[in-house]
């Protein structure tokens, strides 16, 4: 290996994000309301990927704030709203969802992100499906 390659690799590992693979990824959300006749499949983008992190072996010696690990999260996003078809008049037929414009490695912000993966929930429809491409 050339010295330039070794130095570039070391620089990337020391200073972080060059080895991170955190980027917007296509994702389909399935949304349904009990009162509505249809399930809506929404194509959007979410932040997904690998972020460099350092996990210390001396966890008991460090403060909890030093143990936080980076996750792939939103840098820029916007919200869009979709109309769920087949809803009765007394039901609010709208669903708002995030669209990732760009992503970063950082701490998970529970104000706009689900930081824990719920293993019980599934992402599928139980009613006839309509597709929403916005």
C-alpha positions in Angstrom: 0.0 0.0 0.0 1.2 3.5 -0.8 1.9 5.9 2.0 -0.7 8.3 0.5 -3.5 5.7 0.8 -2.6 4.8 4.4 -2.5 8.5 5.4 -5.9 9.1 3.7 -7.4 6.1 5.4 -6.1 7.2 8.8 -7.3 10.8 8.2 -10.8 9.5 7.3 -11.0 7.3 10.4 -9.8 10.0 12.7 -12.0 12.8 11.4 -15.2 10.8 10.9 -17.7 11.1 8.2 -15.7 10.0 5.2 -16.3 6.3 6.1 -20.0 7.0 6.9 -22.6 5.8 4.4 -25.6 7.8 5.6 -27.8 9.0 2.8 -31.5 9.4 1.8 -33.0 6.1 0.8 -36.2 5.2 -0.9 -38.9 3.8 1.5 -42.6 2.9 1.3 -44.8 3.7 4.2 -48.2 1.9 4.5 -50.8 4.1 6.2 -54.4 3.1 7.1 -57.1 4.3 9.5 -59.7 2.0 10.9 -62.5 4.2 9.6 -61.2 4.4 6.0 -61.8 1.9 3.2 -58.2 1.9 1.9 -54.6 1.6 2.9 -52.3 4.1 1.3 -48.8 3.2 0.2 -46.6 6.3 0.2 -43.2 6.4 -1.5 -40.8 8.7 0.3 -37.2 9.0 1.4 -35.8 8.3 4.8 -32.3 8.6 6.3 -30.6 5.2 6.5 -27.0 3.9 6.5 -23.9 3.4 8.5 -22.3 6.0 10.7 -18.8 5.7 12.3 -18.9 5.4 16.0 -16.5 4.7 18.8 -17.5 2.4 21.6 -15.3 2.5 24.6 -14.3 -0.5 26.6 -14.1 1.6 29.7 -17.8 2.4 29.8 -17.9 2.5 33.6 -15.2 5.2 33.7 -17.0 7.6 31.3 -19.9 9.9 31.7 -23.1 8.8 30.0 -22.9 11.8 27.6 -19.6 10.4 26.3 -21.2 7.1 25.4 -23.8 8.3 22.9 -23.4 6.8 19.5 -24.1 8.5 16.2 -27.0 7.4 14.1 -28.0 8.3 10.5 -30.6 11.1 10.9 -32.1 14.0 9.1 -30.0 17.0 8.2 -32.7 18.6 6.0 -36.3 17.4 5.6 -39.7 18.6 4.7 -43.2 17.3 5.5 -45.7 16.4 2.9 -49.4 15.5 3.4 -51.3 12.8 1.7 -55.0 12.2 1.5 -56.2 8.7 2.5 -59.0 7.6 0.1 -62.3 6.2 1.2 -62.7 8.0 4.6 -66.1 9.0 5.9 -66.8 12.7 6.3 -66.4 12.7 10.1 -62.8 11.4 9.8 -59.7 13.5 9.1 -58.3 11.8 6.0 -54.9 13.4 6.0 -51.5 11.9 6.9 -48.3 14.0 7.1 -44.9 12.3 6.7 -41.3 13.4 6.5 -39.2 13.4 3.3 -35.4 13.3 3.8 -33.6 15.9 1.6 -30.2 15.2 3.1 -28.8 13.2 6.0 -26.0 13.3 8.6 -24.5 11.2 11.3 -25.4 12.6 14.7 -27.4 12.1 17.8 -31.0 10.9 17.4 -33.4 13.7 18.1 -36.7 12.3 19.5 -38.5 15.5 18.6 -38.8 14.3 15.0 -37.3 10.8 14.8 -38.2 7.4 16.2 -34.9 6.4 17.8 -35.9 2.9 18.8 -36.9 0.3 16.3 -40.2 -1.3 17.2 -39.9 -5.0 16.4 -43.7 -5.7 16.8 -44.9 -3.2 14.2 -45.1 -4.2 10.6 -45.2 -2.1 7.5 -48.0 -3.7 5.4 -51.7 -3.1 4.5 -54.7 -5.0 5.9 -57.1 -3.2 3.5 -57.1 -2.7 -0.3 -54.1 -0.6 -1.2 -53.8 2.7 -3.1 -50.4 4.0 -4.2 -49.4 7.6 -3.6 -46.4 9.0 -5.5 -45.8 12.7 -4.6 
